[in-house]
């Protein structure tokens, strides 16, 4: 994620890399989505109730990072 974050920062700061901004956004959104799905899968295996893992994913400060990355990736993907 650090490498991808550096790539996103480069597309925002260096004007000639701006055409790659959407690609970077899609990549970030995809990585964040896979990260969240994997986290949900692991949490579901450890609990019997499906709502408990979802509450953990939405309420935990640690779990907010992938959500923020997902929103940022989608924003980059739709930004002109």
PDB file of N, CA, C and O in Angstrom:
ATOM      1  N   UNK A   1       0.824  -1.189   0.000  1.00  0.00           N
ATOM      2  CA  UNK A   1       0.000   0.000   0.000  1.00  0.00           C
ATOM      3  C   UNK A   1       0.868   1.251   0.000  1.00  0.00           C
ATOM      4  O   UNK A   1       0.471   2.278  -0.551  1.00  0.00           O
ATOM      5  N   UNK A   2       2.045   1.177   0.611  1.00  0.00           N
ATOM      6  CA  UNK A   2       2.919   2.351   0.613  1.00  0.00           C
ATOM      7  C   UNK A   2       3.388   2.698  -0.799  1.00  0.00           C
ATOM      8  O   UNK A   2       3.468   3.873  -1.158  1.00  0.00           O
ATOM      9  N   UNK A   3       3.694   1.690  -1.587  1.00  0.00           N
ATOM     10  CA  UNK A   3       4.118   1.926  -2.969  1.00  0.00           C
ATOM     11  C   UNK A   3       2.970   2.521  -3.778  1.00  0.00           C
ATOM     12  O   UNK A   3       3.166   3.470  -4.537  1.00  0.00           O
ATOM     13  N   UNK A   4       1.788   1.968  -3.617  1.00  0.00           N
ATOM     14  CA  UNK A   4       0.627   2.486  -4.331  1.00  0.00           C
ATOM     15  C   UNK A   4       0.304   3.899  -3.852  1.00  0.00           C
ATOM     16  O   UNK A   4      -0.053   4.755  -4.661  1.00  0.00           O
ATOM     17  N   UNK A   5       0.423   4.154  -2.555  1.00  0.00           N
ATOM     18  CA  UNK A   5       0.216   5.500  -2.031  1.00  0.00           C
ATOM     19  C   UNK A   5       1.215   6.494  -2.604  1.00  0.00           C
ATOM     20  O   UNK A   5       0.857   7.631  -2.909  1.00  0.00           O
ATOM     21  N   UNK A   6       2.460   6.071  -2.751  1.00  0.00           N
ATOM     22  CA  UNK A   6       3.466   6.923  -3.377  1.00  0.00           C
ATOM     23  C   UNK A   6       3.136   7.204  -4.832  1.00  0.00           C
ATOM     24  O   UNK A   6       3.342   8.313  -5.325  1.00  0.00           O
ATOM     25  N   UNK A   7       2.623   6.191  -5.513  1.00  0.00           N
ATOM     26  CA  UNK A   7       2.225   6.371  -6.899  1.00  0.00           C
ATOM     27  C   UNK A   7       1.063   7.364  -7.007  1.00  0.00           C
ATOM     28  O   UNK A   7       1.044   8.211  -7.900  1.00  0.00           O
ATOM     29  N   UNK A   8       0.104   7.253  -6.100  1.00  0.00           N
ATOM     30  CA  UNK A   8      -1.026   8.185  -6.098  1.00  0.00           C
ATOM     31  C   UNK A   8      -0.540   9.603  -5.814  1.00  0.00           C
ATOM     32  O   UNK A   8      -0.967  10.551  -6.473  1.00  0.00           O
ATOM     33  N   UNK A   9       0.344   9.749  -4.841  1.00  0.00           N
ATOM     34  CA  UNK A   9       0.885  11.076  -4.527  1.00  0.00           C
ATOM     35  C   UNK A   9       1.618  11.651  -5.731  1.00  0.00           C
ATOM     36  O   UNK A   9       1.524  12.850  -5.996  1.00  0.00           O
ATOM     37  N   UNK A  10       2.341  10.820  -6.458  1.00  0.00           N
ATOM     38  CA  UNK A  10       3.055  11.289  -7.645  1.00  0.00           C
ATOM     39  C   UNK A  10       2.080  11.759  -8.720  1.00  0.00           C
ATOM     40  O   UNK A  10       2.338  12.754  -9.398  1.00  0.00           O
ATOM     41  N   UNK A  11       0.963  11.052  -8.881  1.00  0.00           N
ATOM     42  CA  UNK A  11      -0.006  11.484  -9.895  1.00  0.00           C
ATOM     43  C   UNK A  11      -0.685  12.787  -9.507  1.00  0.00           C
ATOM     44  O   UNK A  11      -1.143  13.532 -10.374  1.00  0.00           O
ATOM     45  N   UNK A  12      -0.752  13.063  -8.224  1.00  0.00           N
ATOM     46  CA  UNK A  12      -1.360  14.317  -7.777  1.00  0.00           C
ATOM     47  C   UNK A  12      -0.383  15.488  -7.837  1.00  0.00           C
ATOM     48  O   UNK A  12      -0.794  16.628  -8.057  1.00  0.00           O
ATOM     49  N   UNK A  13       0.903  15.215  -7.642  1.00  0.00           N
ATOM     50  CA  UNK A  13       1.886  16.285  -7.562  1.00  0.00           C
ATOM     51  C   UNK A  13       2.586  16.585  -8.883  1.00  0.00           C
ATOM     52  O   UNK A  13       2.926  17.736  -9.156  1.00  0.00           O
ATOM     53  N   UNK A  14       2.802  15.574  -9.690  1.00  0.00           N
ATOM     54  CA  UNK A  14       3.499  15.747 -10.966  1.00  0.00           C
ATOM     55  C   UNK A  14       2.443  15.810 -12.077  1.00  0.00           C
ATOM     56  O   UNK A  14       1.702  14.852 -12.296  1.00  0.00           O
ATOM     57  N   UNK A  15       2.389  16.916 -12.754  1.00  0.00           N
ATOM     58  CA  UNK A  15       1.321  17.158 -13.728  1.00  0.00           C
ATOM     59  C   UNK A  15       1.356  16.199 -14.923  1.00  0.00           C
ATOM     60  O   UNK A  15       0.300  15.835 -15.439  1.00  0.00           O
ATOM     61  N   UNK A  16       2.521  15.791 -15.367  1.00  0.00           N
ATOM     62  CA  UNK A  16       2.564  14.904 -16.535  1.00  0.00           C
ATOM     63  C   UNK A  16       2.142  13.464 -16.195  1.00  0.00           C
ATOM     64  O   UNK A  16       1.931  12.655 -17.098  1.00  0.00           O
ATOM     65  N   UNK A  17       2.017  13.144 -14.900  1.00  0.00           N
ATOM     66  CA  UNK A  17       1.504  11.832 -14.497  1.00  0.00           C
ATOM     67  C   UNK A  17       0.001  11.855 -14.256  1.00  0.00           C
ATOM     68  O   UNK A  17      -0.582  10.832 -13.899  1.00  0.00           O
ATOM     69  N   UNK A  18      -0.628  12.998 -14.445  1.00  0.00           N
ATOM     70  CA  UNK A  18      -2.073  13.146 -14.209  1.00  0.00           C
ATOM     71  C   UNK A  18      -2.926  12.166 -15.022  1.00  0.00           C
ATOM     72  O   UNK A  18      -3.959  11.726 -14.515  1.00  0.00           O
ATOM     73  N   UNK A  19      -2.549  11.798 -16.263  1.00  0.00           N
ATOM     74  CA  UNK A  19      -3.379  10.834 -16.993  1.00  0.00           C
ATOM     75  C   UNK A  19      -3.466   9.460 -16.312  1.00  0.00           C
ATOM     76  O   UNK A  19      -4.387   8.690 -16.587  1.00  0.00           O
ATOM     77  N   UNK A  20      -2.530   9.161 -15.444  1.00  0.00           N
ATOM     78  CA  UNK A  20      -2.536   7.870 -14.751  1.00  0.00           C
ATOM     79  C   UNK A  20      -3.283   7.916 -13.429  1.00  0.00           C
ATOM     80  O   UNK A  20      -3.333   6.920 -12.708  1.00  0.00           O
ATOM     81  N   UNK A  21      -3.861   9.056 -13.108  1.00  0.00           N
ATOM     82  CA  UNK A  21      -4.554   9.231 -11.830  1.00  0.00           C
ATOM     83  C   UNK A  21      -5.729   8.269 -11.692  1.00  0.00           C
ATOM     84  O   UNK A  21      -5.926   7.680 -10.629  1.00  0.00           O
ATOM     85  N   UNK A  22      -6.500   8.109 -12.743  1.00  0.00           N
ATOM     86  CA  UNK A  22      -7.651   7.194 -12.677  1.00  0.00           C
ATOM     87  C   UNK A  22      -7.207   5.747 -12.485  1.00  0.00           C
ATOM     88  O   UNK A  22      -7.839   4.995 -11.743  1.00  0.00           O
ATOM     89  N   UNK A  23      -6.139   5.364 -13.143  1.00  0.00           N
ATOM     90  CA  UNK A  23      -5.626   3.998 -12.983  1.00  0.00           C
ATOM     91  C   UNK A  23      -5.193   3.769 -11.537  1.00  0.00           C
ATOM     92  O   UNK A  23      -5.469   2.720 -10.956  1.00  0.00           O
ATOM     93  N   UNK A  24      -4.523   4.746 -10.971  1.00  0.00           N
ATOM     94  CA  UNK A  24      -4.087   4.634  -9.580  1.00  0.00           C
ATOM     95  C   UNK A  24      -5.289   4.563  -8.649  1.00  0.00           C
ATOM     96  O   UNK A  24      -5.274   3.804  -7.681  1.00  0.00           O
ATOM     97  N   UNK A  25      -6.323   5.340  -8.926  1.00  0.00           N
ATOM     98  CA  UNK A  25      -7.530   5.307  -8.106  1.00  0.00           C
ATOM     99  C   UNK A  25      -8.227   3.962  -8.150  1.00  0.00           C
ATOM    100  O   UNK A  25      -8.674   3.450  -7.124  1.00  0.00           O
ATOM    101  N   UNK A  26      -8.318   3.391  -9.339  1.00  0.00           N
ATOM    102  CA  UNK A  26      -8.938   2.066  -9.469  1.00  0.00           C
ATOM    103  C   UNK A  26      -8.108   1.016  -8.729  1.00  0.00           C
ATOM    104  O   UNK A  26      -8.658   0.122  -8.086  1.00  0.00           O
ATOM    105  N   UNK A  27      -6.795   1.130  -8.824  1.00  0.00           N
ATOM    106  CA  UNK A  27      -5.922   0.192  -8.123  1.00  0.00           C
ATOM    107  C   UNK A  27      -6.095   0.298  -6.605  1.00  0.00           C
ATOM    108  O   UNK A  27      -6.191  -0.719  -5.919  1.00  0.00           O
ATOM    109  N   UNK A  28      -6.135   1.511  -6.090  1.00  0.00           N
ATOM    110  CA  UNK A  28      -6.323   1.707  -4.647  1.00  0.00           C
ATOM    111  C   UNK A  28      -7.682   1.181  -4.208  1.00  0.00           C
ATOM    112  O   UNK A  28      -7.774   0.487  -3.196  1.00  0.00           O
ATOM    113  N   UNK A  29      -8.737   1.499  -4.949  1.00  0.00           N
ATOM    114  CA  UNK A  29     -10.075   1.031  -4.594  1.00  0.00           C
ATOM    115  C   UNK A  29     -10.147  -0.499  -4.637  1.00  0.00           C
ATOM    116  O   UNK A  29     -10.781  -1.115  -3.781  1.00  0.00           O
ATOM    117  N   UNK A  30      -9.506  -1.101  -5.622  1.00  0.00           N
ATOM    118  CA  UNK A  30      -9.496  -2.564  -5.716  1.00  0.00           C
ATOM    119  C   UNK A  30      -8.756  -3.217  -4.562  1.00  0.00           C
ATOM    120  O   UNK A  30      -9.235  -4.197  -3.990  1.00  0.00           O
ATOM    121  N   UNK A  31      -7.596  -2.682  -4.218  1.00  0.00           N
ATOM    122  CA  UNK A  31      -6.834  -3.236  -3.101  1.00  0.00           C
ATOM    123  C   UNK A  31      -7.614  -3.091  -1.801  1.00  0.00           C
ATOM    124  O   UNK A  31      -7.661  -4.025  -1.000  1.00  0.00           O
ATOM    125  N   UNK A  32      -8.229  -1.926  -1.583  1.00  0.00           N
ATOM    126  CA  UNK A  32      -8.999  -1.703  -0.360  1.00  0.00           C
ATOM    127  C   UNK A  32     -10.211  -2.630  -0.294  1.00  0.00           C
ATOM    128  O   UNK A  32     -10.542  -3.136   0.778  1.00  0.00           O
ATOM    129  N   UNK A  33     -10.873  -2.858  -1.421  1.00  0.00           N
ATOM    130  CA  UNK A  33     -12.032  -3.753  -1.435  1.00  0.00           C
ATOM    131  C   UNK A  33     -11.621  -5.191  -1.113  1.00  0.00           C
ATOM    132  O   UNK A  33     -12.291  -5.875  -0.340  1.00  0.00           O
ATOM    133  N   UNK A  34     -10.526  -5.640  -1.705  1.00  0.00           N
ATOM    134  CA  UNK A  34     -10.042  -6.997  -1.419  1.00  0.00           C
ATOM    135  C   UNK A  34      -9.624  -7.114   0.046  1.00  0.00           C
ATOM    136  O   UNK A  34      -9.872  -8.135   0.688  1.00  0.00           O
ATOM    137  N   UNK A  35      -8.990  -6.068   0.568  1.00  0.00           N
ATOM    138  CA  UNK A  35      -8.580  -6.046   1.975  1.00  0.00           C
ATOM    139  C   UNK A  35      -9.813  -6.189   2.878  1.00  0.00           C
ATOM    140  O   UNK A  35      -9.793  -6.969   3.831  1.00  0.00           O
ATOM    141  N   UNK A  36     -10.872  -5.450   2.588  1.00  0.00           N
ATOM    142  CA  UNK A  36     -12.076  -5.520   3.405  1.00  0.00           C
ATOM    143  C   UNK A  36     -12.755  -6.884   3.283  1.00  0.00           C
ATOM    144  O   UNK A  36     -13.238  -7.423   4.279  1.00  0.00           O
ATOM    145  N   UNK A  37     -12.795  -7.437   2.095  1.00  0.00           N
ATOM    146  CA  UNK A  37     -13.389  -8.765   1.926  1.00  0.00           C
ATOM    147  C   UNK A  37     -12.604  -9.826   2.686  1.00  0.00           C
ATOM    148  O   UNK A  37     -13.193 -10.713   3.303  1.00  0.00           O
ATOM    149  N   UNK A  38     -11.295  -9.741   2.645  1.00  0.00           N
ATOM    150  CA  UNK A  38     -10.463 -10.696   3.375  1.00  0.00           C
ATOM    151  C   UNK A  38     -10.662 -10.539   4.881  1.00  0.00           C
ATOM    152  O   UNK A  38     -10.746 -11.532   5.603  1.00  0.00           O
ATOM    153  N   UNK A  39     -10.735  -9.302   5.353  1.00  0.00           N
ATOM    154  CA  UNK A  39     -10.975  -9.065   6.781  1.00  0.00           C
ATOM    155  C   UNK A  39     -12.326  -9.620   7.186  1.00  0.00           C
ATOM    156  O   UNK A  39     -12.437 -10.268   8.227  1.00  0.00           O
ATOM    157  N   UNK A  40     -13.354  -9.383   6.388  1.00  0.00           N
ATOM    158  CA  UNK A  40     -14.679  -9.901   6.690  1.00  0.00           C
ATOM    159  C   UNK A  40     -14.668 -11.424   6.712  1.00  0.00           C
ATOM    160  O   UNK A  40     -15.281 -12.036   7.587  1.00  0.00           O
ATOM    161  N   UNK A  41     -13.980 -12.034   5.764  1.00  0.00           N
ATOM    162  CA  UNK A  41     -13.919 -13.500   5.720  1.00  0.00           C
ATOM    163  C   UNK A  41     -13.267 -14.061   6.972  1.00  0.00           C
ATOM    164  O   UNK A  41     -13.751 -15.043   7.536  1.00  0.00           O
ATOM    165  N   UNK A  42     -12.184 -13.454   7.409  1.00  0.00           N
ATOM    166  CA  UNK A  42     -11.498 -13.914   8.621  1.00  0.00           C
ATOM    167  C   UNK A  42     -12.379 -13.724   9.842  1.00  0.00           C
ATOM    168  O   UNK A  42     -12.452 -14.606  10.698  1.00  0.00           O
ATOM    169  N   UNK A  43     -13.047 -12.583   9.929  1.00  0.00           N
ATOM    170  CA  UNK A  43     -13.915 -12.325  11.075  1.00  0.00           C
ATOM    171  C   UNK A  43     -15.125 -13.250  11.094  1.00  0.00           C
ATOM    172  O   UNK A  43     -15.546 -13.686  12.165  1.00  0.00           O
ATOM    173  N   UNK A  44     -15.687 -13.553   9.940  1.00  0.00           N
ATOM    174  CA  UNK A  44     -16.846 -14.444   9.885  1.00  0.00           C
ATOM    175  C   UNK A  44     -16.460 -15.843  10.345  1.00  0.00           C
ATOM    176  O   UNK A  44     -17.254 -16.523  10.996  1.00  0.00           O
ATOM    177  N   UNK A  45     -15.258 -16.276  10.014  1.00  0.00           N
ATOM    178  CA  UNK A  45     -14.809 -17.597  10.456  1.00  0.00           C
ATOM    179  C   UNK A  45     -14.659 -17.668  11.972  1.00  0.00           C
ATOM    180  O   UNK A  45     -14.799 -18.743  12.555  1.00  0.00           O
ATOM    181  N   UNK A  46     -14.375 -16.535  12.616  1.00  0.00           N
ATOM    182  CA  UNK A  46     -14.147 -16.561  14.054  1.00  0.00           C
ATOM    183  C   UNK A  46     -15.415 -16.296  14.868  1.00  0.00           C
ATOM    184  O   UNK A  46     -15.418 -16.513  16.080  1.00  0.00           O
ATOM    185  N   UNK A  47     -16.487 -15.834  14.228  1.00  0.00           N
ATOM    186  CA  UNK A  47     -17.747 -15.582  14.921  1.00  0.00           C
ATOM    187  C   UNK A  47     -18.867 -16.364  14.254  1.00  0.00           C
ATOM    188  O   UNK A  47     -18.788 -16.695  13.071  1.00  0.00           O
ATOM    189  N   UNK A  48     -19.902 -16.655  15.018  1.00  0.00           N
ATOM    190  CA  UNK A  48     -21.052 -17.336  14.441  1.00  0.00           C
ATOM    191  C   UNK A  48     -22.075 -16.351  13.896  1.00  0.00           C
ATOM    192  O   UNK A  48     -22.778 -16.658  12.934  1.00  0.00           O
ATOM    193  N   UNK A  49     -22.165 -15.182  14.495  1.00  0.00           N
ATOM    194  CA  UNK A  49     -23.126 -14.170  14.088  1.00  0.00           C
ATOM    195  C   UNK A  49     -22.489 -13.263  13.043  1.00  0.00           C
ATOM    196  O   UNK A  49     -21.389 -12.754  13.259  1.00  0.00           O
ATOM    197  N   UNK A  50     -23.166 -13.050  11.905  1.00  0.00           N
ATOM    198  CA  UNK A  50     -22.594 -12.234  10.824  1.00  0.00           C
ATOM    199  C   UNK A  50     -22.564 -10.756  11.194  1.00  0.00           C
ATOM    200  O   UNK A  50     -21.710 -10.029  10.686  1.00  0.00           O
ATOM    201  N   UNK A  51     -23.446 -10.288  12.043  1.00  0.00           N
ATOM    202  CA  UNK A  51     -23.491  -8.868  12.373  1.00  0.00           C
ATOM    203  C   UNK A  51     -22.330  -8.441  13.260  1.00  0.00           C
ATOM    204  O   UNK A  51     -21.895  -7.291  13.196  1.00  0.00           O
ATOM    205  N   UNK A  52     -21.829  -9.342  14.077  1.00  0.00           N
ATOM    206  CA  UNK A  52     -20.715  -8.983  14.960  1.00  0.00           C
ATOM    207  C   UNK A  52     -19.450  -8.609  14.167  1.00  0.00           C
ATOM    208  O   UNK A  52     -18.832  -7.592  14.482  1.00  0.00           O
ATOM    209  N   UNK A  53     -19.042  -9.383  13.156  1.00  0.00           N
ATOM    210  CA  UNK A  53     -17.871  -8.975  12.365  1.00  0.00           C
ATOM    211  C   UNK A  53     -18.093  -7.661  11.610  1.00  0.00           C
ATOM    212  O   UNK A  53     -17.170  -6.858  11.470  1.00  0.00           O
ATOM    213  N   UNK A  54     -19.306  -7.447  11.130  1.00  0.00           N
ATOM    214  CA  UNK A  54     -19.576  -6.191  10.431  1.00  0.00           C
ATOM    215  C   UNK A  54     -19.462  -5.005  11.384  1.00  0.00           C
ATOM    216  O   UNK A  54     -18.939  -3.956  11.009  1.00  0.00           O
ATOM    217  N   UNK A  55     -19.945  -5.167  12.606  1.00  0.00           N
ATOM    218  CA  UNK A  55     -19.796  -4.100  13.595  1.00  0.00           C
ATOM    219  C   UNK A  55     -18.326  -3.866  13.906  1.00  0.00           C
ATOM    220  O   UNK A  55     -17.907  -2.720  14.069  1.00  0.00           O
ATOM    221  N   UNK A  56     -17.546  -4.918  13.989  1.00  0.00           N
ATOM    222  CA  UNK A  56     -16.105  -4.778  14.235  1.00  0.00           C
ATOM    223  C   UNK A  56     -15.422  -4.047  13.085  1.00  0.00           C
ATOM    224  O   UNK A  56     -14.544  -3.214  13.313  1.00  0.00           O
ATOM    225  N   UNK A  57     -15.820  -4.352  11.851  1.00  0.00           N
ATOM    226  CA  UNK A  57     -15.200  -3.718  10.692  1.00  0.00           C
ATOM    227  C   UNK A  57     -15.561  -2.242  10.592  1.00  0.00           C
ATOM    228  O   UNK A  57     -14.736  -1.428  10.176  1.00  0.00           O
ATOM    229  N   UNK A  58     -16.781  -1.892  10.967  1.00  0.00           N
ATOM    230  CA  UNK A  58     -17.220  -0.508  10.838  1.00  0.00           C
ATOM    231  C   UNK A  58     -16.850   0.343  12.043  1.00  0.00           C
ATOM    232  O   UNK A  58     -16.706   1.559  11.919  1.00  0.00           O
ATOM    233  N   UNK A  59     -16.694  -0.280  13.211  1.00  0.00           N
ATOM    234  CA  UNK A  59     -16.465   0.487  14.427  1.00  0.00           C
ATOM    235  C   UNK A  59     -15.023   0.595  14.867  1.00  0.00           C
ATOM    236  O   UNK A  59     -14.696   1.451  15.689  1.00  0.00           O
ATOM    237  N   UNK A  60     -14.169  -0.233  14.354  1.00  0.00           N
ATOM    238  CA  UNK A  60     -12.777  -0.243  14.783  1.00  0.00           C
ATOM    239  C   UNK A  60     -11.982   0.862  14.089  1.00  0.00           C
ATOM    240  O   UNK A  60     -12.143   1.105  12.893  1.00  0.00           O
ATOM    241  N   UNK A  61     -11.131   1.518  14.856  1.00  0.00           N
ATOM    242  CA  UNK A  61     -10.271   2.561  14.279  1.00  0.00           C
ATOM    243  C   UNK A  61      -9.286   1.933  13.290  1.00  0.00           C
ATOM    244  O   UNK A  61      -8.949   2.557  12.284  1.00  0.00           O
ATOM    245  N   UNK A  62      -8.822   0.712  13.558  1.00  0.00           N
ATOM    246  CA  UNK A  62      -7.900   0.033  12.655  1.00  0.00           C
ATOM    247  C   UNK A  62      -8.571  -0.286  11.323  1.00  0.00           C
ATOM    248  O   UNK A  62      -7.934  -0.223  10.272  1.00  0.00           O
ATOM    249  N   UNK A  63      -9.843  -0.626  11.369  1.00  0.00           N
ATOM    250  CA  UNK A  63     -10.556  -1.011  10.153  1.00  0.00           C
ATOM    251  C   UNK A  63     -10.985   0.186   9.319  1.00  0.00           C
ATOM    252  O   UNK A  63     -11.475   0.009   8.203  1.00  0.00           O
ATOM    253  N   UNK A  64     -10.815   1.388   9.826  1.00  0.00           N
ATOM    254  CA  UNK A  64     -11.219   2.571   9.065  1.00  0.00           C
ATOM    255  C   UNK A  64     -10.243   2.883   7.926  1.00  0.00           C
ATOM    256  O   UNK A  64     -10.633   3.516   6.945  1.00  0.00           O
ATOM    257  N   UNK A  65      -9.009   2.460   8.035  1.00  0.00           N
ATOM    258  CA  UNK A  65      -8.014   2.727   6.998  1.00  0.00           C
ATOM    259  C   UNK A  65      -8.418   2.221   5.625  1.00  0.00           C
ATOM    260  O   UNK A  65      -8.369   2.988   4.663  1.00  0.00           O
ATOM    261  N   UNK A  66      -8.817   0.951   5.495  1.00  0.00           N
ATOM    262  CA  UNK A  66      -9.240   0.465   4.176  1.00  0.00           C
ATOM    263  C   UNK A  66     -10.479   1.178   3.638  1.00  0.00           C
ATOM    264  O   UNK A  66     -10.609   1.366   2.428  1.00  0.00           O
ATOM    265  N   UNK A  67     -11.386   1.575   4.526  1.00  0.00           N
ATOM    266  CA  UNK A  67     -12.570   2.313   4.065  1.00  0.00           C
ATOM    267  C   UNK A  67     -12.156   3.671   3.507  1.00  0.00           C
ATOM    268  O   UNK A  67     -12.645   4.094   2.460  1.00  0.00           O
ATOM    269  N   UNK A  68     -11.255   4.349   4.210  1.00  0.00           N
ATOM    270  CA  UNK A  68     -10.774   5.649   3.743  1.00  0.00           C
ATOM    271  C   UNK A  68     -10.020   5.487   2.419  1.00  0.00           C
ATOM    272  O   UNK A  68     -10.181   6.297   1.506  1.00  0.00           O
ATOM    273  N   UNK A  69      -9.204   4.444   2.321  1.00  0.00           N
ATOM    274  CA  UNK A  69      -8.474   4.186   1.075  1.00  0.00           C
ATOM    275  C   UNK A  69      -9.441   3.891  -0.067  1.00  0.00           C
ATOM    276  O   UNK A  69      -9.222   4.335  -1.194  1.00  0.00           O
ATOM    277  N   UNK A  70     -10.500   3.151   0.213  1.00  0.00           N
ATOM    278  CA  UNK A  70     -11.487   2.840  -0.817  1.00  0.00           C
ATOM    279  C   UNK A  70     -12.169   4.111  -1.330  1.00  0.00           C
ATOM    280  O   UNK A  70     -12.308   4.308  -2.538  1.00  0.00           O
ATOM    281  N   UNK A  71     -12.587   4.962  -0.405  1.00  0.00           N
ATOM    282  CA  UNK A  71     -13.245   6.219  -0.792  1.00  0.00           C
ATOM    283  C   UNK A  71     -12.272   7.109  -1.570  1.00  0.00           C
ATOM    284  O   UNK A  71     -12.658   7.734  -2.558  1.00  0.00           O
ATOM    285  N   UNK A  72     -11.021   7.169  -1.129  1.00  0.00           N
ATOM    286  CA  UNK A  72     -10.023   7.974  -1.838  1.00  0.00           C
ATOM    287  C   UNK A  72      -9.776   7.414  -3.241  1.00  0.00           C
ATOM    288  O   UNK A  72      -9.640   8.178  -4.196  1.00  0.00           O
ATOM    289  N   UNK A  73      -9.719   6.098  -3.369  1.00  0.00           N
ATOM    290  CA  UNK A  73      -9.509   5.488  -4.684  1.00  0.00           C
ATOM    291  C   UNK A  73     -10.660   5.751  -5.627  1.00  0.00           C
ATOM    292  O   UNK A  73     -10.449   6.047  -6.803  1.00  0.00           O
ATOM    293  N   UNK A  74     -11.881   5.646  -5.120  1.00  0.00           N
ATOM    294  CA  UNK A  74     -13.045   5.939  -5.949  1.00  0.00           C
ATOM    295  C   UNK A  74     -13.046   7.420  -6.363  1.00  0.00           C
ATOM    296  O   UNK A  74     -13.364   7.754  -7.504  1.00  0.00           O
ATOM    297  N   UNK A  75     -12.688   8.293  -5.427  1.00  0.00           N
ATOM    298  CA  UNK A  75     -12.624   9.723  -5.737  1.00  0.00           C
ATOM    299  C   UNK A  75     -11.593   9.997  -6.822  1.00  0.00           C
ATOM    300  O   UNK A  75     -11.852  10.764  -7.750  1.00  0.00           O
ATOM    301  N   UNK A  76     -10.430   9.374  -6.707  1.00  0.00           N
ATOM    302  CA  UNK A  76      -9.414   9.549  -7.754  1.00  0.00           C
ATOM    303  C   UNK A  76      -9.874   8.992  -9.089  1.00  0.00           C
ATOM    304  O   UNK A  76      -9.575   9.557 -10.141  1.00  0.00           O
ATOM    305  N   UNK A  77     -10.600   7.886  -9.048  1.00  0.00           N
ATOM    306  CA  UNK A  77     -11.036   7.256 -10.299  1.00  0.00           C
ATOM    307  C   UNK A  77     -12.068   8.103 -11.040  1.00  0.00           C
ATOM    308  O   UNK A  77     -12.127   8.070 -12.269  1.00  0.00           O
ATOM    309  N   UNK A  78     -12.880   8.860 -10.302  1.00  0.00           N
ATOM    310  CA  UNK A  78     -13.905   9.660 -10.973  1.00  0.00           C
ATOM    311  C   UNK A  78     -13.484  11.115 -11.164  1.00  0.00           C
ATOM    312  O   UNK A  78     -14.165  11.872 -11.856  1.00  0.00           O
ATOM    313  N   UNK A  79     -12.359  11.512 -10.551  1.00  0.00           N
ATOM    314  CA  UNK A  79     -11.893  12.885 -10.653  1.00  0.00           C
ATOM    315  C   UNK A  79     -11.276  13.131 -12.030  1.00  0.00           C
ATOM    316  O   UNK A  79     -10.612  12.259 -12.591  1.00  0.00           O
ATOM    317  N   UNK A  80     -11.502  14.307 -12.551  1.00  0.00           N
ATOM    318  CA  UNK A  80     -10.924  14.648 -13.850  1.00  0.00           C
ATOM    319  C   UNK A  80      -9.618  15.329 -13.717  1.00  0.00           C
ATOM    320  O   UNK A  80      -9.001  15.683 -14.721  1.00  0.00           O
TER     321      UNK A  80
END
